[in-house]
Amino acid sequence: MKHTPRPSLVEERFFPFECSDSYGVEEEYRTLHWHEEMEICYIKNGTGTYLINGVEYPFQKGDIFIINNDDFHVCKDDHDLIMQVVMFDPSFLQSGSASLYNCEYLRPFLESSCTFCNMISGDMPFAPQLAAVLMEIESEYTKEDKGYELMIKALVLKFLALIVRHFPAEDVSPPQLPVSRKAAEKVRDVLTFLDAHYCEDIRLSVLAEDFCMSVPYLSGCFKTLTGMSPIDYIIRKRIARAKVELMSSRKSILTISEECGFRSLSNFNHLFKALAGCAPSAYRKS
């Protein structure tokens, strides 16, 4: 079965790096996802929960997250969330040739599930140092003074070096993955397929057979890692797509429901209201 590659989220200026503030969680990121870039998230304000590789991390102001490009994750906003999001392609930090040096400063990402941890609590002694570096990065990215690209690269390296230096010394054990790595890879393949084909007629039995898994095993691993069943994931993707179509096109609600993969208008209306809190017609007028 042909799978689609991970999407790239960085809009390059002259280098593969991006820094921005997120106020709440945008609609397109409210379902589980992953991407080519490595990601650093700093909670400037508010509370919520991150689900990363099946592990839940309640967070508050001051917490920092390190998310590798193989980690599938979703952020849930509880209250007044303001989050700095730094994203960059791994090539941004490479020195020009493969070396142990390159691998060393990427360890916080590459080993986030074994040696390190995806979450760095704001209560850790070295967390304020990391936050200060992230604020410097934001300032450089915003001002674009001469040489800002090199300065940002230097600051990201400093950020990662501080983690390598301090984190293993902390008496904190990273949580174990709730399923095996092999099962996690299977679920990642399934997610990739669903992200590309969620508007099509997808049967769970056929999906399990295509990925050489039993239905119970697929459903169990999928729910453990994503917090929902494969069918619920498909429905949420379809509703998210429908929201976009309702606000950006003049298509009829029936046409949108059919294009998003729903077999009947009544089923679409029922599920849309359950997830969006209002009927499709009311959502379009809002």
Beta strands, then each sheet from edge to edge (+ up, - down):
strand 1: 17-23
strand 2: 38-52
strand 3: 55-59
strand 4: 64-67
strand 5: 73-88
strand 6: 119-120
sheet 1: 1+ 5- 2+ 3-
sheet 2: 1+ 5- 2+ 4- 6+
end
